[in-house]
């Protein structure tokens, strides 16, 4: 299992930041790698991502939605992953901490993907938070 973490401080109160993060369908506007997000109902979504030269599809369910502090999810089909955004008020606005863990069935593929994915997911995470900040 690989873990990727990233954090940033956004110049807005947690309520405003959380309001943008919980609009999962809008993540397609926040990263060039996210090609489509389909709402499946019941706080479930099908993500279509193009990364490391491959197309990836996975279904996720929101597992914790506690405004304005935590938004967490877990995959229910496809690439096994789980993650969360934790928001904490700070003097400059909101510190947003992102954590993502994932597991691939093939260890050789996982090693190769992890080597490429860590910088890639870090880039996507930064891109998402930068674009959320632009919308603020």
N, CA, C and O atoms as a GROMACS GRO file, in nm:
protein
  544
    1UNK      N    1   0.085  -0.117   0.000
    1UNK     CA    2   0.000   0.000   0.000
    1UNK      C    3   0.089   0.123   0.000
    1UNK      O    4   0.183   0.132   0.079
    2UNK      N    5   0.060   0.217  -0.088
    2UNK     CA    6   0.136   0.340  -0.098
    2UNK      C    7   0.054   0.455  -0.041
    2UNK      O    8  -0.069   0.456  -0.051
    3UNK      N    9   0.123   0.551   0.020
    3UNK     CA   10   0.056   0.667   0.076
    3UNK      C   11   0.118   0.793   0.019
    3UNK      O   12   0.240   0.805   0.008
    4UNK      N   13   0.031   0.885  -0.017
    4UNK     CA   14   0.075   1.014  -0.069
    4UNK      C   15   0.010   1.122   0.017
    4UNK      O   16  -0.111   1.117   0.043
    5UNK      N   17   0.089   1.219   0.060
    5UNK     CA   18   0.037   1.327   0.144
    5UNK      C   19   0.079   1.461   0.087
    5UNK      O   20   0.185   1.474   0.026
    6UNK      N   21  -0.005   1.559   0.108
    6UNK     CA   22   0.022   1.695   0.060
    6UNK      C   23  -0.058   1.791   0.147
    6UNK      O   24  -0.168   1.757   0.192
    7UNK      N   25  -0.005   1.908   0.170
    7UNK     CA   26  -0.083   2.009   0.243
    7UNK      C   27  -0.054   2.146   0.186
    7UNK      O   28   0.050   2.170   0.124
    8UNK      N   29  -0.149   2.236   0.209
    8UNK     CA   30  -0.136   2.374   0.162
    8UNK      C   31  -0.221   2.462   0.250
    8UNK      O   32  -0.314   2.416   0.316
    9UNK      N   33  -0.189   2.589   0.248
    9UNK     CA   34  -0.270   2.687   0.320
    9UNK      C   35  -0.341   2.772   0.217
    9UNK      O   36  -0.278   2.833   0.130
   10UNK      N   37  -0.474   2.776   0.228
   10UNK     CA   38  -0.556   2.856   0.136
   10UNK      C   39  -0.610   2.977   0.211
   10UNK      O   40  -0.649   2.965   0.327
   11UNK      N   41  -0.612   3.093   0.146
   11UNK     CA   42  -0.651   3.217   0.214
   11UNK      C   43  -0.803   3.237   0.221
   11UNK      O   44  -0.856   3.333   0.167
   12UNK      N   45  -0.870   3.145   0.288
   12UNK     CA   46  -1.015   3.154   0.305
   12UNK      C   47  -1.053   3.072   0.428
   12UNK      O   48  -0.978   2.983   0.468
   13UNK      N   49  -1.168   3.101   0.487
   13UNK     CA   50  -1.211   3.022   0.603
   13UNK      C   51  -1.246   2.878   0.563
   13UNK      O   52  -1.282   2.853   0.448
   14UNK      N   53  -1.235   2.784   0.657
   14UNK     CA   54  -1.263   2.643   0.627
   14UNK      C   55  -1.399   2.619   0.562
   14UNK      O   56  -1.411   2.532   0.476
   15UNK      N   57  -1.501   2.693   0.601
   15UNK     CA   58  -1.636   2.673   0.545
   15UNK      C   59  -1.637   2.696   0.394
   15UNK      O   60  -1.700   2.620   0.321
   16UNK      N   61  -1.567   2.799   0.348
   16UNK     CA   62  -1.563   2.828   0.204
   16UNK      C   63  -1.483   2.723   0.127
   16UNK      O   64  -1.522   2.681   0.018
   17UNK      N   65  -1.370   2.682   0.185
   17UNK     CA   66  -1.287   2.580   0.120
   17UNK      C   67  -1.363   2.448   0.114
   17UNK      O   68  -1.366   2.383   0.009
   18UNK      N   69  -1.423   2.408   0.224
   18UNK     CA   70  -1.496   2.282   0.230
   18UNK      C   71  -1.612   2.281   0.129
   18UNK      O   72  -1.637   2.179   0.065
   19UNK      N   73  -1.680   2.394   0.115
   19UNK     CA   74  -1.793   2.401   0.022
   19UNK      C   75  -1.750   2.368  -0.121
   19UNK      O   76  -1.827   2.309  -0.197
   20UNK      N   77  -1.628   2.403  -0.157
   20UNK     CA   78  -1.578   2.370  -0.291
   20UNK      C   79  -1.531   2.224  -0.298
   20UNK      O   80  -1.555   2.156  -0.398
   21UNK      N   81  -1.464   2.177  -0.194
   21UNK     CA   82  -1.414   2.039  -0.196
   21UNK      C   83  -1.525   1.936  -0.196
   21UNK      O   84  -1.509   1.829  -0.255
   22UNK      N   85  -1.637   1.965  -0.132
   22UNK     CA   86  -1.742   1.863  -0.126
   22UNK      C   87  -1.823   1.855  -0.255
   22UNK      O   88  -1.909   1.768  -0.267
   23UNK      N   89  -1.798   1.942  -0.350
   23UNK     CA   90  -1.862   1.935  -0.482
   23UNK      C   91  -1.775   1.846  -0.571
   23UNK      O   92  -1.702   1.894  -0.658
   24UNK      N   93  -1.784   1.717  -0.548
   24UNK     CA   94  -1.695   1.618  -0.609
   24UNK      C   95  -1.697   1.627  -0.762
   24UNK      O   96  -1.592   1.615  -0.826
   25UNK      N   97  -1.812   1.648  -0.821
   25UNK     CA   98  -1.821   1.653  -0.968
   25UNK      C   99  -1.733   1.764  -1.026
   25UNK      O  100  -1.689   1.754  -1.140
   26UNK      N  101  -1.707   1.869  -0.948
   26UNK     CA  102  -1.627   1.981  -0.997
   26UNK      C  103  -1.478   1.950  -1.002
   26UNK      O  104  -1.402   2.028  -1.059
   27UNK      N  105  -1.435   1.839  -0.945
   27UNK     CA  106  -1.293   1.806  -0.947
   27UNK      C  107  -1.242   1.790  -1.090
   27UNK      O  108  -1.122   1.805  -1.115
   28UNK      N  109  -1.329   1.760  -1.182
   28UNK     CA  110  -1.290   1.749  -1.323
   28UNK      C  111  -1.235   1.883  -1.373
   28UNK      O  112  -1.153   1.886  -1.464
   29UNK      N  113  -1.280   1.993  -1.314
   29UNK     CA  114  -1.230   2.126  -1.350
   29UNK      C  115  -1.100   2.160  -1.279
   29UNK      O  116  -1.033   2.257  -1.316
   30UNK      N  117  -1.064   2.083  -1.179
   30UNK     CA  118  -0.948   2.114  -1.096
   30UNK      C  119  -0.820   2.045  -1.140
   30UNK      O  120  -0.712   2.083  -1.097
   31UNK      N  121  -0.831   1.943  -1.226
   31UNK     CA  122  -0.712   1.870  -1.269
   31UNK      C  123  -0.728   1.825  -1.414
   31UNK      O  124  -0.834   1.779  -1.454
   32UNK      N  125  -0.620   1.838  -1.490
   32UNK     CA  126  -0.620   1.796  -1.630
   32UNK      C  127  -0.623   1.644  -1.644
   32UNK      O  128  -0.658   1.593  -1.750
   33UNK      N  129  -0.587   1.571  -1.539
   33UNK     CA  130  -0.582   1.425  -1.546
   33UNK      C  131  -0.718   1.360  -1.521
   33UNK      O  132  -0.741   1.246  -1.561
   34UNK      N  133  -0.807   1.433  -1.455
   34UNK     CA  134  -0.940   1.380  -1.428
   34UNK      C  135  -1.026   1.408  -1.552
   34UNK      O  136  -1.056   1.523  -1.582
   35UNK      N  137  -1.064   1.303  -1.620
   35UNK     CA  138  -1.137   1.318  -1.746
   35UNK      C  139  -1.287   1.330  -1.727
   35UNK      O  140  -1.354   1.404  -1.800
   36UNK      N  141  -1.341   1.258  -1.628
   36UNK     CA  142  -1.486   1.262  -1.606
   36UNK      C  143  -1.515   1.207  -1.467
   36UNK      O  144  -1.446   1.118  -1.418
   37UNK      N  145  -1.620   1.261  -1.404
   37UNK     CA  146  -1.669   1.208  -1.278
   37UNK      C  147  -1.820   1.195  -1.291
   37UNK      O  148  -1.891   1.292  -1.314
   38UNK      N  149  -1.867   1.071  -1.276
   38UNK     CA  150  -2.010   1.044  -1.288
   38UNK      C  151  -2.071   1.027  -1.149
   38UNK      O  152  -2.027   0.940  -1.073
   39UNK      N  153  -2.172   1.108  -1.114
   39UNK     CA  154  -2.244   1.083  -0.988
   39UNK      C  155  -2.326   0.955  -1.002
   39UNK      O  156  -2.399   0.938  -1.100
   40UNK      N  157  -2.314   0.864  -0.906
   40UNK     CA  158  -2.387   0.737  -0.909
   40UNK      C  159  -2.502   0.735  -0.809
   40UNK      O  160  -2.576   0.637  -0.802
   41UNK      N  161  -2.517   0.842  -0.733
   41UNK     CA  162  -2.620   0.849  -0.630
   41UNK      C  163  -2.569   0.798  -0.497
   41UNK      O  164  -2.474   0.720  -0.491
   42UNK      N  165  -2.632   0.843  -0.390
   42UNK     CA  166  -2.593   0.797  -0.257
   42UNK      C  167  -2.450   0.831  -0.220
   42UNK      O  168  -2.383   0.752  -0.153
   43UNK      N  169  -2.402   0.947  -0.262
   43UNK     CA  170  -2.264   0.993  -0.236
   43UNK      C  171  -2.160   0.896  -0.292
   43UNK      O  172  -2.055   0.873  -0.230
   44UNK      N  173  -2.191   0.838  -0.408
   44UNK     CA  174  -2.096   0.753  -0.481
   44UNK      C  175  -2.068   0.816  -0.616
   44UNK      O  176  -2.155   0.878  -0.677
   45UNK      N  177  -1.944   0.798  -0.662
   45UNK     CA  178  -1.900   0.861  -0.786
   45UNK      C  179  -1.809   0.766  -0.863
   45UNK      O  180  -1.731   0.691  -0.803
   46UNK      N  181  -1.818   0.769  -0.995
   46UNK     CA  182  -1.726   0.693  -1.081
   46UNK      C  183  -1.628   0.793  -1.142
   46UNK      O  184  -1.667   0.886  -1.214
   47UNK      N  185  -1.501   0.772  -1.111
   47UNK     CA  186  -1.395   0.859  -1.159
   47UNK      C  187  -1.330   0.796  -1.282
   47UNK      O  188  -1.308   0.675  -1.286
   48UNK      N  189  -1.300   0.879  -1.382
   48UNK     CA  190  -1.226   0.839  -1.501
   48UNK      C  191  -1.102   0.928  -1.506
   48UNK      O  192  -1.112   1.050  -1.523
   49UNK      N  193  -0.986   0.866  -1.490
   49UNK     CA  194  -0.859   0.939  -1.480
   49UNK      C  195  -0.764   0.885  -1.585
   49UNK      O  196  -0.759   0.764  -1.611
   50UNK      N  197  -0.687   0.974  -1.645
   50UNK     CA  198  -0.581   0.932  -1.738
   50UNK      C  199  -0.448   0.972  -1.674
   50UNK      O  200  -0.418   1.091  -1.661
   51UNK      N  201  -0.368   0.871  -1.634
   51UNK     CA  202  -0.240   0.899  -1.568
   51UNK      C  203  -0.141   0.791  -1.604
   51UNK      O  204  -0.178   0.678  -1.634
   52UNK      N  205  -0.016   0.826  -1.601
   52UNK     CA  206   0.096   0.739  -1.638
   52UNK      C  207   0.068   0.659  -1.766
   52UNK      O  208   0.098   0.540  -1.775
   53UNK      N  209   0.008   0.728  -1.863
   53UNK     CA  210  -0.017   0.667  -1.993
   53UNK      C  211  -0.130   0.566  -1.997
   53UNK      O  212  -0.147   0.495  -2.096
   54UNK      N  213  -0.208   0.559  -1.890
   54UNK     CA  214  -0.317   0.461  -1.884
   54UNK      C  215  -0.446   0.528  -1.839
   54UNK      O  216  -0.446   0.633  -1.774
   55UNK      N  217  -0.558   0.465  -1.876
   55UNK     CA  218  -0.688   0.510  -1.828
   55UNK      C  219  -0.725   0.428  -1.705
   55UNK      O  220  -0.712   0.305  -1.706
   56UNK      N  221  -0.770   0.495  -1.600
   56UNK     CA  222  -0.807   0.431  -1.474
   56UNK      C  223  -0.951   0.468  -1.443
   56UNK      O  224  -0.990   0.585  -1.456
   57UNK      N  225  -1.029   0.371  -1.402
   57UNK     CA  226  -1.167   0.396  -1.361
   57UNK      C  227  -1.185   0.333  -1.224
   57UNK      O  228  -1.142   0.220  -1.200
   58UNK      N  229  -1.249   0.406  -1.136
   58UNK     CA  230  -1.279   0.352  -1.003
   58UNK      C  231  -1.401   0.422  -0.947
   58UNK      O  232  -1.425   0.539  -0.974
   59UNK      N  233  -1.477   0.347  -0.868
   59UNK     CA  234  -1.594   0.402  -0.800
   59UNK      C  235  -1.556   0.430  -0.656
   59UNK      O  236  -1.493   0.348  -0.590
   60UNK      N  237  -1.596   0.546  -0.608
   60UNK     CA  238  -1.568   0.581  -0.468
   60UNK      C  239  -1.698   0.620  -0.399
   60UNK      O  240  -1.793   0.666  -0.461
   61UNK      N  241  -1.697   0.600  -0.268
   61UNK     CA  242  -1.809   0.643  -0.183
   61UNK      C  243  -1.754   0.738  -0.078
   61UNK      O  244  -1.647   0.714  -0.021
   62UNK      N  245  -1.826   0.844  -0.054
   62UNK     CA  246  -1.789   0.935   0.055
   62UNK      C  247  -1.816   0.860   0.186
   62UNK      O  248  -1.927   0.813   0.210
   63UNK      N  249  -1.713   0.850   0.269
   63UNK     CA  250  -1.727   0.776   0.395
   63UNK      C  251  -1.740   0.868   0.515
   63UNK      O  252  -1.788   0.826   0.621
   64UNK      N  253  -1.697   0.992   0.499
   64UNK     CA  254  -1.712   1.089   0.607
   64UNK      C  255  -1.724   1.227   0.546
   64UNK      O  256  -1.639   1.271   0.469
   65UNK      N  257  -1.831   1.296   0.582
   65UNK     CA  258  -1.856   1.430   0.534
   65UNK      C  259  -1.894   1.512   0.656
   65UNK      O  260  -2.011   1.522   0.694
   66UNK      N  261  -1.791   1.572   0.718
   66UNK     CA  262  -1.810   1.647   0.841
   66UNK      C  263  -1.764   1.791   0.820
   66UNK      O  264  -1.651   1.827   0.854
   67UNK      N  265  -1.853   1.875   0.763
   67UNK     CA  266  -1.816   2.014   0.734
   67UNK      C  267  -1.786   2.090   0.863
   67UNK      O  268  -1.851   2.065   0.965
   68UNK      N  269  -1.692   2.180   0.861
   68UNK     CA  270  -1.593   2.206   0.756
   68UNK      C  271  -1.459   2.141   0.786
   68UNK      O  272  -1.355   2.199   0.754
   69UNK      N  273  -1.459   2.023   0.846
   69UNK     CA  274  -1.334   1.964   0.893
   69UNK      C  275  -1.280   1.847   0.812
   69UNK      O  276  -1.160   1.841   0.785
   70UNK      N  277  -1.366   1.752   0.771
   70UNK     CA  278  -1.318   1.629   0.708
   70UNK      C  279  -1.408   1.589   0.592
   70UNK      O  280  -1.531   1.590   0.603
   71UNK      N  281  -1.345   1.554   0.481
   71UNK     CA  282  -1.413   1.491   0.369
   71UNK      C  283  -1.329   1.369   0.333
   71UNK      O  284  -1.215   1.382   0.289
   72UNK      N  285  -1.386   1.249   0.351
   72UNK     CA  286  -1.312   1.126   0.328
   72UNK      C  287  -1.388   1.036   0.232
   72UNK      O  288  -1.511   1.043   0.222
   73UNK      N  289  -1.314   0.951   0.163
   73UNK     CA  290  -1.374   0.859   0.066
   73UNK      C  291  -1.297   0.728   0.066
   73UNK      O  292  -1.186   0.717   0.117
   74UNK      N  293  -1.361   0.627   0.005
   74UNK     CA  294  -1.297   0.497  -0.014
   74UNK      C  295  -1.351   0.438  -0.144
   74UNK      O  296  -1.469   0.452  -0.176
   75UNK      N  297  -1.263   0.371  -0.217
   75UNK     CA  298  -1.308   0.309  -0.340
   75UNK      C  299  -1.396   0.188  -0.307
   75UNK      O  300  -1.376   0.121  -0.206
   76UNK      N  301  -1.492   0.164  -0.394
   76UNK     CA  302  -1.579   0.047  -0.378
   76UNK      C  303  -1.564  -0.047  -0.498
   76UNK      O  304  -1.611  -0.160  -0.496
   77UNK      N  305  -1.497   0.002  -0.603
   77UNK     CA  306  -1.473  -0.078  -0.722
   77UNK      C  307  -1.359  -0.016  -0.801
   77UNK      O  308  -1.343   0.106  -0.802
   78UNK      N  309  -1.280  -0.099  -0.866
   78UNK     CA  310  -1.167  -0.049  -0.944
   78UNK      C  311  -1.043  -0.042  -0.858
   78UNK      O  312  -1.026  -0.122  -0.765
   79UNK      N  313  -0.954   0.053  -0.888
   79UNK     CA  314  -0.830   0.069  -0.813
   79UNK      C  315  -0.863   0.097  -0.667
   79UNK      O  316  -0.933   0.193  -0.636
   80UNK      N  317  -0.812   0.012  -0.576
   80UNK     CA  318  -0.840   0.032  -0.434
   80UNK      C  319  -0.767   0.156  -0.385
   80UNK      O  320  -0.645   0.166  -0.394
   81UNK      N  321  -0.844   0.252  -0.333
   81UNK     CA  322  -0.784   0.372  -0.276
   81UNK      C  323  -0.876   0.430  -0.172
   81UNK      O  324  -0.997   0.407  -0.174
   82UNK      N  325  -0.819   0.504  -0.082
   82UNK     CA  326  -0.897   0.579   0.016
   82UNK      C  327  -0.819   0.705   0.049
   82UNK      O  328  -0.696   0.709   0.041
   83UNK      N  329  -0.892   0.806   0.086
   83UNK     CA  330  -0.823   0.931   0.116
   83UNK      C  331  -0.913   1.026   0.191
   83UNK      O  332  -1.030   0.999   0.217
   84UNK      N  333  -0.852   1.139   0.225
   84UNK     CA  334  -0.932   1.242   0.293
   84UNK      C  335  -0.866   1.378   0.282
   84UNK      O  336  -0.745   1.390   0.262
   85UNK      N  337  -0.950   1.477   0.296
   85UNK     CA  338  -0.908   1.615   0.314
   85UNK      C  339  -0.941   1.650   0.458
   85UNK      O  340  -1.054   1.628   0.503
   86UNK      N  341  -0.844   1.705   0.529
   86UNK     CA  342  -0.867   1.756   0.664
   86UNK      C  343  -0.840   1.906   0.661
   86UNK      O  344  -0.735   1.950   0.613
   87UNK      N  345  -0.935   1.982   0.711
   87UNK     CA  346  -0.923   2.126   0.709
   87UNK      C  347  -0.911   2.180   0.851
   87UNK      O  348  -0.987   2.142   0.940
   88UNK      N  349  -0.812   2.268   0.871
   88UNK     CA  350  -0.791   2.330   1.001
   88UNK      C  351  -0.776   2.480   0.983
   88UNK      O  352  -0.701   2.526   0.898
   89UNK      N  353  -0.849   2.557   1.064
   89UNK     CA  354  -0.833   2.702   1.055
   89UNK      C  355  -0.694   2.742   1.106
   89UNK      O  356  -0.646   2.692   1.207
   90UNK      N  357  -0.632   2.832   1.033
   90UNK     CA  358  -0.504   2.891   1.072
   90UNK      C  359  -0.514   3.041   1.050
   90UNK      O  360  -0.609   3.088   0.987
   91UNK      N  361  -0.419   3.113   1.101
   91UNK     CA  362  -0.424   3.259   1.093
   91UNK      C  363  -0.438   3.309   0.949
   91UNK      O  364  -0.508   3.407   0.923
   92UNK      N  365  -0.371   3.241   0.856
   92UNK     CA  366  -0.372   3.284   0.716
   92UNK      C  367  -0.493   3.232   0.638
   92UNK      O  368  -0.509   3.265   0.520
   93UNK      N  369  -0.579   3.151   0.702
   93UNK     CA  370  -0.696   3.097   0.632
   93UNK      C  371  -0.726   2.955   0.675
   93UNK      O  372  -0.772   2.932   0.786
   94UNK      N  373  -0.698   2.860   0.585
   94UNK     CA  374  -0.726   2.719   0.613
   94UNK      C  375  -0.609   2.633   0.568
   94UNK      O  376  -0.563   2.643   0.454
   95UNK      N  377  -0.562   2.549   0.659
   95UNK     CA  378  -0.464   2.450   0.620
   95UNK      C  379  -0.541   2.327   0.573
   95UNK      O  380  -0.624   2.272   0.646
   96UNK      N  381  -0.515   2.284   0.450
   96UNK     CA  382  -0.580   2.167   0.392
   96UNK      C  383  -0.475   2.057   0.382
   96UNK      O  384  -0.374   2.073   0.314
   97UNK      N  385  -0.500   1.946   0.450
   97UNK     CA  386  -0.411   1.830   0.443
   97UNK      C  387  -0.480   1.720   0.363
   97UNK      O  388  -0.593   1.683   0.392
   98UNK      N  389  -0.410   1.670   0.264
   98UNK     CA  390  -0.462   1.566   0.175
   98UNK      C  391  -0.381   1.438   0.198
   98UNK      O  392  -0.258   1.442   0.200
   99UNK      N  393  -0.450   1.326   0.215
   99UNK     CA  394  -0.385   1.195   0.228
   99UNK      C  395  -0.455   1.098   0.135
   99UNK      O  396  -0.578   1.092   0.132
  100UNK      N  397  -0.377   1.022   0.059
  100UNK     CA  398  -0.432   0.920  -0.030
  100UNK      C  399  -0.349   0.794  -0.015
  100UNK      O  400  -0.226   0.798  -0.021
  101UNK      N  401  -0.417   0.681   0.006
  101UNK     CA  402  -0.349   0.552   0.005
  101UNK      C  403  -0.413   0.468  -0.105
  101UNK      O  404  -0.533   0.479  -0.131
  102UNK      N  405  -0.332   0.386  -0.170
  102UNK     CA  406  -0.386   0.300  -0.274
  102UNK      C  407  -0.308   0.169  -0.279
  102UNK      O  408  -0.193   0.161  -0.236
  103UNK      N  409  -0.373   0.068  -0.333
  103UNK     CA  410  -0.312  -0.064  -0.349
  103UNK      C  411  -0.346  -0.117  -0.487
  103UNK      O  412  -0.461  -0.109  -0.531
  104UNK      N  413  -0.248  -0.170  -0.554
  104UNK     CA  414  -0.270  -0.237  -0.682
  104UNK      C  415  -0.246  -0.385  -0.661
  104UNK      O  416  -0.164  -0.424  -0.578
  105UNK      N  417  -0.317  -0.468  -0.736
  105UNK     CA  418  -0.310  -0.613  -0.716
  105UNK      C  419  -0.175  -0.671  -0.756
  105UNK      O  420  -0.129  -0.769  -0.696
  106UNK      N  421  -0.112  -0.614  -0.854
  106UNK     CA  422   0.015  -0.665  -0.904
  106UNK      C  423   0.129  -0.585  -0.841
  106UNK      O  424   0.140  -0.465  -0.865
  107UNK      N  425   0.214  -0.650  -0.762
  107UNK     CA  426   0.321  -0.580  -0.690
  107UNK      C  427   0.420  -0.513  -0.786
  107UNK      O  428   0.468  -0.403  -0.757
  108UNK      N  429   0.451  -0.576  -0.899
  108UNK     CA  430   0.542  -0.514  -0.994
  108UNK      C  431   0.482  -0.388  -1.052
  108UNK      O  432   0.549  -0.285  -1.065
  109UNK      N  433   0.353  -0.396  -1.088
  109UNK     CA  434   0.284  -0.278  -1.140
  109UNK      C  435   0.277  -0.172  -1.031
  109UNK      O  436   0.296  -0.054  -1.058
  110UNK      N  437   0.249  -0.214  -0.909
  110UNK     CA  438   0.239  -0.118  -0.799
  110UNK      C  439   0.370  -0.042  -0.780
  110UNK      O  440   0.369   0.080  -0.760
  111UNK      N  441   0.483  -0.113  -0.786
  111UNK     CA  442   0.612  -0.045  -0.771
  111UNK      C  443   0.634   0.057  -0.881
  111UNK      O  444   0.677   0.169  -0.854
  112UNK      N  445   0.602   0.018  -1.004
  112UNK     CA  446   0.620   0.110  -1.118
  112UNK      C  447   0.525   0.228  -1.106
  112UNK      O  448   0.564   0.343  -1.128
  113UNK      N  449   0.400   0.200  -1.072
  113UNK     CA  450   0.300   0.307  -1.061
  113UNK      C  451   0.336   0.398  -0.945
  113UNK      O  452   0.324   0.520  -0.957
  114UNK      N  453   0.379   0.341  -0.833
  114UNK     CA  454   0.414   0.422  -0.717
  114UNK      C  455   0.527   0.517  -0.751
  114UNK      O  456   0.524   0.634  -0.712
  115UNK      N  457   0.626   0.468  -0.823
  115UNK     CA  458   0.738   0.554  -0.862
  115UNK      C  459   0.690   0.673  -0.945
  115UNK      O  460   0.737   0.785  -0.927
  116UNK      N  461   0.596   0.648  -1.035
  116UNK     CA  462   0.541   0.755  -1.119
  116UNK      C  463   0.430   0.831  -1.047
  116UNK      O  464   0.414   0.951  -1.066
  117UNK      N  465   0.354   0.759  -0.964
  117UNK     CA  466   0.233   0.818  -0.906
  117UNK      C  467   0.261   0.920  -0.798
  117UNK      O  468   0.190   1.020  -0.788
  118UNK      N  469   0.361   0.897  -0.716
  118UNK     CA  470   0.386   0.991  -0.607
  118UNK      C  471   0.404   1.133  -0.658
  118UNK      O  472   0.334   1.224  -0.612
  119UNK      N  473   0.496   1.157  -0.754
  119UNK     CA  474   0.507   1.295  -0.803
  119UNK      C  475   0.382   1.338  -0.881
  119UNK      O  476   0.345   1.456  -0.879
  120UNK      N  477   0.319   1.243  -0.949
  120UNK     CA  478   0.200   1.275  -1.027
  120UNK      C  479   0.083   1.315  -0.937
  120UNK      O  480   0.020   1.418  -0.960
  121UNK      N  481   0.055   1.235  -0.834
  121UNK     CA  482  -0.056   1.267  -0.743
  121UNK      C  483  -0.025   1.393  -0.665
  121UNK      O  484  -0.115   1.472  -0.638
  122UNK      N  485   0.101   1.412  -0.628
  122UNK     CA  486   0.138   1.537  -0.561
  122UNK      C  487   0.110   1.656  -0.652
  122UNK      O  488   0.061   1.760  -0.607
  123UNK      N  489   0.143   1.641  -0.780
  123UNK     CA  490   0.116   1.747  -0.876
  123UNK      C  491  -0.035   1.772  -0.887
  123UNK      O  492  -0.080   1.887  -0.884
  124UNK      N  493  -0.113   1.664  -0.899
  124UNK     CA  494  -0.258   1.677  -0.911
  124UNK      C  495  -0.315   1.741  -0.784
  124UNK      O  496  -0.401   1.829  -0.792
  125UNK      N  497  -0.267   1.697  -0.669
  125UNK     CA  498  -0.315   1.754  -0.543
  125UNK      C  499  -0.286   1.904  -0.538
  125UNK      O  500  -0.374   1.983  -0.501
  126UNK      N  501  -0.165   1.943  -0.574
  126UNK     CA  502  -0.132   2.086  -0.576
  126UNK      C  503  -0.220   2.159  -0.676
  126UNK      O  504  -0.270   2.268  -0.648
  127UNK      N  505  -0.239   2.098  -0.794
  127UNK     CA  506  -0.321   2.159  -0.898
  127UNK      C  507  -0.465   2.178  -0.848
  127UNK      O  508  -0.524   2.284  -0.869
  128UNK      N  509  -0.520   2.077  -0.782
  128UNK     CA  510  -0.656   2.086  -0.729
  128UNK      C  511  -0.666   2.200  -0.629
  128UNK      O  512  -0.757   2.283  -0.638
  129UNK      N  513  -0.574   2.205  -0.535
  129UNK     CA  514  -0.581   2.310  -0.433
  129UNK      C  515  -0.556   2.448  -0.491
  129UNK      O  516  -0.615   2.545  -0.445
  130UNK      N  517  -0.469   2.458  -0.592
  130UNK     CA  518  -0.448   2.587  -0.658
  130UNK      C  519  -0.575   2.633  -0.729
  130UNK      O  520  -0.610   2.751  -0.723
  131UNK      N  521  -0.644   2.542  -0.795
  131UNK     CA  522  -0.766   2.579  -0.867
  131UNK      C  523  -0.882   2.606  -0.771
  131UNK      O  524  -0.967   2.690  -0.798
  132UNK      N  525  -0.886   2.534  -0.659
  132UNK     CA  526  -0.985   2.567  -0.554
  132UNK      C  527  -0.957   2.708  -0.504
  132UNK      O  528  -1.049   2.787  -0.488
  133UNK      N  529  -0.830   2.738  -0.481
  133UNK     CA  530  -0.794   2.873  -0.435
  133UNK      C  531  -0.836   2.980  -0.535
  133UNK      O  532  -0.884   3.086  -0.496
  134UNK      N  533  -0.820   2.951  -0.665
  134UNK     CA  534  -0.862   3.047  -0.768
  134UNK      C  535  -1.012   3.073  -0.760
  134UNK      O  536  -1.057   3.186  -0.779
  135UNK      N  537  -1.090   2.969  -0.731
  135UNK     CA  538  -1.236   2.984  -0.721
  135UNK      C  539  -1.280   3.058  -0.597
  135UNK      O  540  -1.389   3.114  -0.592
  136UNK      N  541  -1.195   3.058  -0.495
  136UNK     CA  542  -1.229   3.130  -0.374
  136UNK      C  543  -1.234   3.278  -0.402
  136UNK      O  544  -1.262   3.357  -0.312
   0.00000   0.00000   0.00000
